[in-house]
Amino acid sequence: MPRERLVSPELISKDEEKFNRTLRPPTFDEYVGQKQVVEKLSIALQAALKRGEALEHILFFGPPGLGKTTLAHIIAHAMGSKITVTSGPALERTGDLMGILTNLGEKDVLFIDEIHRLPANIEEFLYPAMEDFKVDFVVDKGMFAKTINVPLKKFTLAGATTRAGSLSAPLRNRFGLFYHLDFYNTAELKEIVLRSARILQARITPEAAGEVARRARGTPRIANRLLRRVRDYADVKSAGEISVRTALAALELEGVDERGLDALDRSFLSTIIELYRGGPVGVEALSATLNEETETLVDMVEPFLLQQGFISRTKSGRRANEPAYRHLRLPLPPNVTPVLPALSEPS
């Protein structure tokens, strides 16, 4: 089972899901970041409202923790309709989906997270629902089998995925709107931290909020998680006042450094550099050395290190780049070619 990491973009508990719900902005006016997506989505929504129609089916794709679920809730709020939330792995039988679809009202929103993980039978059942707003339901078996045509209200399917390439072409082609969510910059994350702090009634200085934002790896979910830990530390150690000094002490205690790397990230880099002389080294060897599952390293550790330029993937394995040596304050060996410094924040 993968370890729960403070800097993981995935949800780490049901409690965190409830906590995030209290911080979710209800309207586009309060939503921070993703300006192009918000502008295009606002125009599509206003046009649909003007015509009195349901919004086209919409697909959000991008890394986890960037606000795909939040945007689906904002759409439902703007349409004045209800939202039903489920996920691809949760839909196993057509009967489950049938019950959801028949209970949807006019212009309601059905949000399916991890839509790339829908079973094939559920996906095929969705096609007529998305295209013609009807489903064909088979009752009985053999010679007594009958197909019942069930009409549906015109609804909006909002799908979210971290792997758009894993969607089948027939399903992808039934969406009318496609929006890619990208990582946030530090200024946007700072604004999110300050907004969340106001909701939580936490006293934080703008400078302290900037320190939290800088370590959030471009992801609002991580920013709010770090704020929660910093708030707890401040309540115990400094009477609730979150100054820069308090924030830095709390983040140091949690093991999150100035670039947003935690102990596992640093162990990953130092293992490549010190045990494998900078690489290349296979991920299976790293997995055995670190005593971590290969999937954890590939899915949860490498993406951010690759994006920041700390490592490279080659045919021979993983190799540490100059920024990794610089970050760990290790001497650069002669076989490592200096490269441009990694970006201090995601674009």
Backbone hydrogen bonds in HBPLUS format (Angstrom, degrees):
<---DONOR---> <-ACCEPTOR-->    atom                        ^
c    i                          cat <-CA-CA->   ^        H-A-AA   ^      H-
h    n   atom  resd res      DA  || num        DHA   H-A  angle D-A-AA Bond
n    s   type  num  typ     dist DA aas  dist angle  dist       angle   num
A0008-SER N   A0005-ARG O   3.14 MM   3  5.20 163.6  2.17 110.0 110.7     1
A0017-GLU N   A0013-SER O   3.27 MM   4  6.62 149.0  2.37 138.2 146.2     2
A0018-LYS N   A0014-LYS O   3.08 MM   4  6.46 154.6  2.15 150.7 156.2     3
A0019-PHE N   A0015-ASP O   2.96 MM   4  6.21 157.9  2.01 147.1 153.9     4
A0020-ASN N   A0016-GLU O   2.83 MM   4  6.06 162.5  1.86 154.4 157.9     5
A0021-ARG N   A0017-GLU O   3.16 MM   4  6.33 141.5  2.31 137.5 147.3     6
A0022-THR N   A0019-PHE O   3.14 MM   3  5.56 134.5  2.36 105.7 116.4     7
A0023-LEU N   A0020-ASN O   3.01 MM   3  5.16 139.6  2.18 100.5 112.4     8
A0024-ARG N   A0021-ARG O   3.40 MM   3  5.22 158.1  2.45  97.4 103.7     9
A0030-GLU N   A0027-THR O   3.26 MM   3  5.61 140.1  2.42 104.0 113.2    10
A0031-TYR N   A0028-PHE O   3.16 MM   3  4.86 139.6  2.33  91.8 103.5    11
A0038-VAL N   A0034-GLN O   2.91 MM   4  6.12 167.3  1.93 163.3 167.5    12
A0039-GLU N   A0035-LYS O   2.92 MM   4  6.07 160.6  1.96 149.1 154.5    13
A0040-LYS N   A0036-GLN O   3.01 MM   4  6.18 171.6  2.01 153.1 155.2    14
A0041-LEU N   A0037-VAL O   2.86 MM   4  5.93 159.1  1.90 150.9 157.6    15
A0042-SER N   A0038-VAL O   2.84 MM   4  5.89 153.1  1.91 145.3 152.6    16
A0043-ILE N   A0039-GLU O   3.12 MM   4  6.37 156.0  2.18 146.9 152.4    17
A0044-ALA N   A0040-LYS O   3.09 MM   4  6.34 161.8  2.12 146.3 151.0    18
A0045-LEU N   A0041-LEU O   2.91 MM   4  6.09 155.5  1.97 148.3 155.1    19
A0046-GLN N   A0042-SER O   2.91 MM   4  6.09 165.7  1.93 150.7 154.5    20
A0047-ALA N   A0043-ILE O   2.97 MM   4  6.13 157.6  2.02 149.3 155.4    21
A0048-ALA N   A0044-ALA O   3.05 MM   4  6.23 156.5  2.10 142.5 148.7    22
A0049-LEU N   A0045-LEU O   2.89 MM   4  6.14 161.0  1.92 154.5 159.8    23
A0050-LYS N   A0046-GLN O   2.90 MM   4  6.02 153.5  1.97 143.4 151.0    24
A0051-ARG N   A0047-ALA O   3.09 MM   4  6.31 149.3  2.19 144.1 151.3    25
A0052-GLY N   A0048-ALA O   2.91 MM   4  5.95 113.9  2.36 133.9 151.2    26
A0053-GLU N   A0048-ALA O   2.86 MM   5  5.05 157.2  1.92 152.0 151.8    27
A0052-GLY N   A0049-LEU O   3.11 MM   3  4.84 142.1  2.26  91.5 102.9    28
A0176-GLY N   A0057-HIS O   2.97 MM 119  5.49 143.2  2.11 129.8 139.2    29
A0177-LEU N   A0057-HIS O   3.08 MM 120  6.36 153.8  2.15 156.2 161.5    30
A0058-ILE N   A0157-LEU O   2.88 MM  99  6.32 153.6  1.95 153.2 162.0    31
A0159-GLY N   A0058-ILE O   2.85 MM 101  6.33 158.5  1.90 159.5 165.2    32
A0059-LEU N   A0177-LEU O   2.84 MM 118  6.19 159.0  1.88 152.5 158.5    33
A0179-TYR N   A0059-LEU O   2.93 MM 120  6.31 163.2  1.96 168.4 170.7    34
A0060-PHE N   A0159-GLY O   2.78 MM  99  6.10 171.6  1.79 162.0 162.6    35
A0161-THR N   A0060-PHE O   3.00 MM 101  6.50 147.4  2.11 154.2 164.5    36
A0061-PHE N   A0179-TYR O   3.01 MM 118  6.42 159.5  2.05 156.5 160.5    37
A0181-LEU N   A0061-PHE O   2.92 MM 120  6.21 158.0  1.97 152.5 159.8    38
A0062-GLY N   A0161-THR O   3.15 MM  99  6.71 146.1  2.27 148.6 158.6    39
A0221-ARG N   A0065-GLY O   3.35 MM 156  5.00 160.1  2.39 146.5 146.5    40
A0071-LEU N   A0067-GLY O   3.04 MM   4  6.21 157.8  2.09 146.7 151.2    41
A0072-ALA N   A0068-LYS O   3.20 MM   4  6.51 152.5  2.28 144.0 151.0    42
A0073-HIS N   A0069-THR O   3.11 MM   4  6.46 153.9  2.18 149.9 156.3    43
A0074-ILE N   A0070-THR O   2.96 MM   4  6.27 152.4  2.04 148.8 157.2    44
A0075-ILE N   A0071-LEU O   2.96 MM   4  6.19 153.9  2.03 148.4 154.7    45
A0076-ALA N   A0072-ALA O   3.17 MM   4  6.48 162.5  2.21 147.2 150.6    46
A0077-HIS N   A0073-HIS O   2.96 MM   4  6.19 157.4  2.01 147.3 153.9    47
A0078-ALA N   A0074-ILE O   2.84 MM   4  6.04 158.8  1.88 151.3 156.9    48
A0079-MET N   A0075-ILE O   2.90 MM   4  6.12 149.0  2.00 149.7 158.5    49
A0080-GLY N   A0076-ALA O   3.04 MM   4  6.06 113.5  2.50 133.7 149.2    50
A0081-SER N   A0076-ALA O   2.93 MM   5  5.15 163.8  1.96 155.6 155.5    51
A0080-GLY N   A0077-HIS O   3.14 MM   3  5.06 147.3  2.25  96.0 105.9    52
A0109-VAL N   A0082-LYS O   2.92 MM  27  6.28 170.0  1.93 163.4 166.8    53
A0084-THR N   A0109-VAL O   2.86 MM  25  6.31 158.0  1.91 162.4 169.7    54
A0111-PHE N   A0084-THR O   2.80 MM  27  6.03 167.4  1.82 164.8 169.2    55
A0086-THR N   A0111-PHE O   2.91 MM  25  6.24 157.2  1.96 169.0 176.5    56
A0113-ASP N   A0086-THR O   2.96 MM  27  6.34 168.1  1.97 144.0 141.9    57
A0090-ALA N   A0087-SER O   3.11 MM   3  5.34 132.4  2.35 103.5 116.5    58
A0088-GLY N   A0113-ASP O   2.82 MM  25  6.20 151.6  1.90 165.1 171.8    59
A0091-LEU N   A0088-GLY O   3.25 MM   3  5.66 153.3  2.33 111.7 118.6    60
A0096-ASP N   A0093-ARG O   3.07 MM   3  5.44 132.4  2.31 105.4 116.6    61
A0098-MET N   A0094-THR O   2.81 MM   4  5.99 153.9  1.87 150.5 159.0    62
A0099-GLY N   A0095-GLY O   3.10 MM   4  6.25 158.1  2.14 144.2 148.1    63
A0100-ILE N   A0096-ASP O   3.30 MM   4  6.62 153.2  2.38 141.1 148.0    64
A0101-LEU N   A0097-LEU O   2.87 MM   4  6.09 172.5  1.88 161.1 162.3    65
A0102-THR N   A0098-MET O   3.04 MM   4  6.12 167.5  2.05 153.7 156.6    66
A0103-ASN N   A0100-ILE O   3.20 MM   3  5.40 140.8  2.37 100.8 111.9    67
A0104-LEU N   A0101-LEU O   3.22 MM   3  5.40 162.4  2.25 106.1 111.4    68
A0108-ASP N   A0105-GLY O   3.15 MM   3  5.35 162.9  2.18 126.9 125.4    69
A0107-LYS N   A0154-LYS O   2.73 MM  47  5.81 164.5  1.75 162.0 160.9    70
A0156-THR N   A0108-ASP O   2.86 MM  48  6.22 163.2  1.88 164.4 169.8    71
A0110-LEU N   A0156-THR O   2.85 MM  46  6.20 163.7  1.88 158.2 163.1    72
A0158-ALA N   A0110-LEU O   2.83 MM  48  6.02 165.9  1.85 149.2 154.1    73
A0112-ILE N   A0158-ALA O   2.92 MM  46  6.36 155.0  1.98 154.1 162.3    74
A0160-ALA N   A0112-ILE O   3.05 MM  48  6.35 152.0  2.13 156.0 151.0    75
A0114-GLU N   A0160-ALA O   2.94 MM  46  5.73 106.2  2.50 129.2 147.8    76
A0117-ARG N   A0114-GLU O   2.96 MM   3  5.76 167.0  1.98 124.0 128.1    77
A0115-ILE N   A0160-ALA O   3.08 MM  45  5.97 160.1  2.12 152.3 156.1    78
A0118-LEU N   A0115-ILE O   3.26 MM   3  5.56 156.2  2.32 116.5 114.9    79
A0123-GLU N   A0119-PRO O   2.99 MM   4  6.25 160.4  2.03 156.9 163.1    80
A0124-GLU N   A0120-ALA O   3.03 MM   4  6.25 162.7  2.06 152.3 155.7    81
A0125-PHE N   A0121-ASN O   3.14 MM   4  6.23 145.2  2.26 133.7 143.1    82
A0126-LEU N   A0122-ILE O   3.03 MM   4  6.29 132.9  2.26 141.6 153.7    83
A0126-LEU N   A0123-GLU O   3.08 MM   3  5.14 132.8  2.31  96.1 109.1    84
A0129-ALA N   A0126-LEU O   2.98 MM   3  5.08 115.4  2.41 101.2 118.5    85
A0130-MET N   A0126-LEU O   2.87 MM   4  6.10 152.4  1.95 163.4 172.0    86
A0131-GLU N   A0127-TYR O   2.97 MM   4  6.15 161.7  2.01 155.7 161.3    87
A0132-ASP N   A0128-PRO O   2.83 MM   4  5.29 149.1  1.92 131.7 141.5    88
A0152-LEU N   A0133-PHE O   2.84 MM  19  5.03 157.4  1.89 142.5 134.8    89
A0135-VAL N   A0150-VAL O   2.92 MM  15  5.28 154.9  1.98 142.9 150.8    90
A0150-VAL N   A0135-VAL O   2.80 MM  15  5.28 176.3  1.80 167.3 167.0    91
A0137-PHE N   A0148-ILE O   2.84 MM  11  5.10 169.8  1.85 152.2 150.9    92
A0148-ILE N   A0137-PHE O   2.74 MM  11  5.10 177.3  1.74 149.1 149.7    93
A0139-VAL N   A0146-LYS O   2.85 MM   7  5.40 162.8  1.88 159.3 164.2    94
A0146-LYS N   A0139-VAL O   2.93 MM   7  5.40 157.4  1.98 152.7 159.4    95
A0144-PHE N   A0141-LYS O   3.20 MM   3  5.60 145.0  2.32 137.4 133.4    96
A0145-ALA N   A0142-GLY O   3.16 MM   3  5.44 165.4  2.18 111.8 115.6    97
A0166-SER N   A0163-ARG O   2.99 MM   3  5.50 155.2  2.05 113.5 121.2    98
A0167-LEU N   A0164-ALA O   3.19 MM   3  5.59 162.3  2.23 110.5 115.9    99
A0172-ARG N   A0168-SER O   2.99 MM   4  6.21 171.1  1.99 160.2 163.1   100
A0173-ASN N   A0169-ALA O   2.92 MM   4  5.96 157.0  1.97 154.4 159.6   101
A0174-ARG N   A0171-LEU O   3.09 MM   3  5.43 153.9  2.16 108.3 116.4   102
A0175-PHE N   A0172-ARG O   3.27 MM   3  5.80 168.7  2.28 115.8 118.5   103
A0184-TYR N   A0218-GLY O   2.92 MM  34  4.57 172.4  1.93 128.1 128.0   104
A0189-LEU N   A0185-ASN O   3.07 MM   4  6.37 161.6  2.10 154.8 160.5   105
A0190-LYS N   A0186-THR O   2.85 MM   4  6.00 149.1  1.94 146.9 155.6   106
A0191-GLU N   A0187-ALA O   3.13 MM   4  6.41 153.3  2.21 142.2 148.4   107
A0192-ILE N   A0188-GLU O   3.03 MM   4  6.37 149.4  2.13 143.7 152.4   108
A0193-VAL N   A0189-LEU O   2.87 MM   4  6.13 157.8  1.92 149.8 155.4   109
A0194-LEU N   A0190-LYS O   2.96 MM   4  6.21 162.0  1.99 151.5 155.8   110
A0195-ARG N   A0191-GLU O   2.99 MM   4  6.16 155.9  2.05 143.5 150.2   111
A0196-SER N   A0192-ILE O   2.87 MM   4  6.08 166.0  1.89 153.8 157.6   112
A0197-ALA N   A0193-VAL O   2.87 MM   4  6.01 155.1  1.93 147.3 154.6   113
A0198-ARG N   A0194-LEU O   3.06 MM   4  6.31 148.5  2.17 141.1 148.7   114
A0199-ILE N   A0195-ARG O   3.14 MM   4  6.51 157.0  2.20 149.1 154.8   115
A0200-LEU N   A0196-SER O   2.92 MM   4  6.17 152.9  1.99 148.9 156.9   116
A0201-GLN N   A0197-ALA O   2.86 MM   4  5.80 104.6  2.44 133.6 150.9   117
A0202-ALA N   A0197-ALA O   2.80 MM   5  4.88 164.7  1.82 147.1 149.3   118
A0201-GLN N   A0198-ARG O   3.14 MM   3  4.88 152.4  2.22  95.6 103.9   119
A0242-ILE N   A0203-ARG O   2.79 MM  39  5.91 159.4  1.83 164.8 170.0   120
A0205-THR N   A0242-ILE O   3.15 MM  37  6.47 158.2  2.20 173.0 166.5   121
A0209-ALA N   A0205-THR O   2.94 MM   4  6.25 158.5  1.99 155.6 162.2   122
A0210-GLY N   A0206-PRO O   2.96 MM   4  6.19 144.9  2.09 140.2 149.5   123
A0211-GLU N   A0207-GLU O   3.13 MM   4  6.51 143.6  2.27 140.3 149.3   124
A0211-GLU N   A0208-ALA O   3.11 MM   3  5.09 120.2  2.48  93.5 108.0   125
A0212-VAL N   A0208-ALA O   3.08 MM   4  6.46 156.2  2.14 151.1 156.8   126
A0213-ALA N   A0209-ALA O   2.92 MM   4  6.13 162.9  1.95 149.0 154.1   127
A0214-ARG N   A0210-GLY O   2.92 MM   4  6.04 150.1  2.01 143.3 150.9   128
A0215-ARG N   A0212-VAL O   3.18 MM   3  5.51 140.7  2.34 104.7 115.0   129
A0216-ALA N   A0213-ALA O   3.16 MM   3  5.17 166.7  2.18 108.3 112.0   130
A0219-THR N   A0216-ALA O   3.06 MM   3  5.73 161.2  2.10 122.4 127.8   131
A0222-ILE N   A0219-THR O   3.12 MM   3  5.49 122.5  2.47 107.1 120.1   132
A0223-ALA N   A0219-THR O   3.07 MM   4  6.39 156.3  2.13 151.0 158.5   133
A0224-ASN N   A0220-PRO O   2.93 MM   4  6.20 162.2  1.96 158.7 160.9   134
A0225-ARG N   A0221-ARG O   3.08 MM   4  6.24 147.9  2.19 137.9 147.1   135
A0226-LEU N   A0222-ILE O   2.86 MM   4  6.08 162.4  1.89 155.1 158.8   136
A0227-LEU N   A0223-ALA O   2.95 MM   4  6.15 156.1  2.00 145.2 152.4   137
A0228-ARG N   A0224-ASN O   3.04 MM   4  6.21 150.3  2.14 138.9 146.1   138
A0229-ARG N   A0225-ARG O   3.19 MM   4  6.57 153.7  2.26 145.7 151.7   139
A0230-VAL N   A0226-LEU O   2.87 MM   4  6.14 159.9  1.91 154.6 160.8   140
A0231-ARG N   A0227-LEU O   2.78 MM   4  5.94 157.0  1.83 150.9 157.2   141
A0232-ASP N   A0228-ARG O   3.09 MM   4  6.33 158.6  2.14 143.5 148.6   142
A0233-TYR N   A0229-ARG O   3.08 MM   4  6.33 160.7  2.12 146.5 151.5   143
A0234-ALA N   A0230-VAL O   2.90 MM   4  6.13 159.9  1.94 150.5 156.2   144
A0235-ASP N   A0231-ARG O   2.91 MM   4  6.13 153.5  1.98 151.8 158.7   145
A0236-VAL N   A0232-ASP O   3.29 MM   4  6.55 146.3  2.41 143.6 151.2   146
A0237-LYS N   A0233-TYR O   2.80 MM   4  5.87 165.4  1.82 158.5 163.5   147
A0238-SER N   A0234-ALA O   2.86 MM   4  4.91 152.8  1.94 125.9 133.3   148
A0240-GLY N   A0234-ALA O   2.83 MM   6  4.67 165.7  1.85 120.7 116.6   149
A0241-GLU N   A0238-SER O   3.03 MM   3  5.70 167.1  2.04 130.7 130.7   150
A0247-ALA N   A0243-SER O   2.89 MM   4  6.10 166.3  1.91 154.2 158.0   151
A0248-LEU N   A0244-VAL O   2.87 MM   4  6.06 166.0  1.89 156.0 159.5   152
A0249-ALA N   A0245-ARG O   3.03 MM   4  6.19 155.5  2.09 143.6 150.4   153
A0250-ALA N   A0246-THR O   2.93 MM   4  6.15 159.2  1.97 151.4 157.0   154
A0251-LEU N   A0247-ALA O   2.93 MM   4  6.12 162.6  1.96 152.1 156.8   155
A0252-GLU N   A0248-LEU O   2.90 MM   4  5.96 149.2  1.99 142.3 150.9   156
A0253-LEU N   A0249-ALA O   3.01 MM   4  6.17 154.5  2.08 142.8 149.4   157
A0254-GLU N   A0250-ALA O   3.07 MM   4  6.37 143.7  2.21 139.9 149.7   158
A0256-VAL N   A0251-LEU O   2.99 MM   5  5.46 157.9  2.04 162.6 158.8   159
A0255-GLY N   A0252-GLU O   2.99 MM   3  4.95 148.4  2.10  97.9 108.0   160
A0257-ASP N   A0261-LEU O   2.98 MM   4  5.51 165.6  2.00 155.6 156.5   161
A0260-GLY N   A0257-ASP O   2.96 MM   3  5.31 165.3  1.98 117.9 121.4   162
A0266-ARG N   A0262-ASP O   3.05 MM   4  6.34 167.2  2.06 159.9 163.2   163
A0267-SER N   A0263-ALA O   2.86 MM   4  6.02 151.9  1.93 145.1 153.5   164
A0268-PHE N   A0264-LEU O   2.89 MM   4  6.02 154.6  1.95 145.9 152.7   165
A0269-LEU N   A0265-ASP O   3.05 MM   4  6.39 160.5  2.09 151.4 155.5   166
A0270-SER N   A0266-ARG O   2.85 MM   4  5.99 169.2  1.86 151.5 155.2   167
A0271-THR N   A0267-SER O   2.88 MM   4  5.86 147.9  1.99 142.8 150.9   168
A0272-ILE N   A0268-PHE O   3.27 MM   4  6.52 158.8  2.32 143.3 148.0   169
A0273-ILE N   A0269-LEU O   3.01 MM   4  6.27 162.9  2.04 152.8 157.9   170
A0274-GLU N   A0270-SER O   2.75 MM   4  5.63 167.1  1.77 147.7 152.1   171
A0275-LEU N   A0271-THR O   3.02 MM   4  5.20 143.1  2.16 123.9 135.3   172
A0276-TYR N   A0271-THR O   3.26 MM   5  6.67 137.0  2.45 151.0 161.5   173
A0278-GLY N   A0272-ILE O   2.71 MM   6  5.08 142.8  1.85 131.3 134.3   174
A0279-GLY N   A0276-TYR O   2.88 MM   3  5.35 166.3  1.90 122.6 126.4   175
A0320-ALA N   A0278-GLY O   2.97 MM  42  5.16 161.8  2.01 137.7 143.5   176
A0281-VAL N   A0318-ARG O   2.97 MM  37  5.13 135.0  2.18 122.9 135.9   177
A0318-ARG N   A0281-VAL O   2.66 MM  37  5.13 160.7  1.70 145.3 138.2   178
A0286-LEU N   A0282-GLY O   3.17 MM   4  6.55 157.5  2.23 148.1 154.4   179
A0287-SER N   A0283-VAL O   2.83 MM   4  5.99 153.3  1.90 143.6 151.3   180
A0288-ALA N   A0284-GLU O   3.00 MM   4  6.27 156.9  2.06 146.5 151.5   181
A0289-THR N   A0285-ALA O   2.95 MM   4  6.15 159.0  2.00 148.1 154.2   182
A0290-LEU N   A0286-LEU O   2.86 MM   4  5.96 165.2  1.88 154.8 158.3   183
A0291-ASN N   A0287-SER O   2.89 MM   4  5.65 118.8  2.27 134.5 149.0   184
A0292-GLU N   A0287-SER O   3.09 MM   5  5.06 150.3  2.18 139.2 146.1   185
A0296-THR N   A0293-GLU O   3.07 MM   3  5.25 124.0  2.39 100.2 114.0   186
A0297-LEU N   A0293-GLU O   3.25 MM   4  6.69 156.7  2.30 152.1 157.5   187
A0298-VAL N   A0294-THR O   2.93 MM   4  6.19 164.9  1.95 157.9 162.1   188
A0299-ASP N   A0295-GLU O   2.85 MM   4  5.74 164.4  1.88 146.3 151.4   189
A0300-MET N   A0296-THR O   2.87 MM   4  5.26 149.9  1.96 133.6 142.7   190
A0301-VAL N   A0297-LEU O   3.31 MM   4  4.80 142.5  2.46 108.5 117.6   191
A0302-GLU N   A0297-LEU O   2.87 MM   5  5.99 168.6  1.88 171.4 171.7   192
A0306-LEU N   A0302-GLU O   2.80 MM   4  5.86 159.1  1.84 168.9 173.7   193
A0307-GLN N   A0303-PRO O   2.95 MM   4  6.09 158.8  2.00 144.3 150.7   194
A0308-GLN N   A0304-PHE O   2.95 MM   4  6.10 144.4  2.08 145.8 154.4   195
A0310-PHE N   A0305-LEU O   2.84 MM   5  5.12 138.8  2.02 160.6 162.0   196
A0309-GLY N   A0306-LEU O   3.08 MM   3  5.08 155.2  2.14 101.1 108.9   197
A0321-ASN N   A0310-PHE O   2.81 MM  11  5.29 172.6  1.82 147.0 144.4   198
A0312-SER N   A0319-ARG O   2.86 MM   7  5.26 146.1  1.98 148.1 158.1   199
A0319-ARG N   A0312-SER O   2.95 MM   7  5.26 158.9  1.99 152.1 157.4   200
A0314-THR N   A0317-GLY O   2.86 MM   3  5.09 154.4  1.93 139.3 147.6   201
A0317-GLY N   A0314-THR O   3.10 MM   3  5.09 145.3  2.23  98.5 108.7   202
A0324-ALA N   A0321-ASN O   3.01 MM   3  5.63 136.3  2.21 117.0 128.0   203
A0325-TYR N   A0322-GLU O   3.04 MM   3  5.29 115.5  2.47 105.7 120.7   204
A0326-ARG N   A0322-GLU O   2.97 MM   4  6.24 164.9  1.99 160.7 165.6   205
A0327-HIS N   A0323-PRO O   2.84 MM   4  5.92 155.9  1.90 142.6 149.2   206
A0328-LEU N   A0324-ALA O   3.04 MM   4  6.18 159.1  2.09 147.2 152.3   207
A0330-LEU N   A0325-TYR O   2.83 MM   5  4.93 170.9  1.84 146.7 149.3   208
A0329-ARG N   A0326-ARG O   3.17 MM   3  4.90 152.2  2.25  95.0 103.1   209
A0336-VAL N   A0333-PRO O   3.22 MM   3  5.79 169.0  2.23 119.1 122.4   210
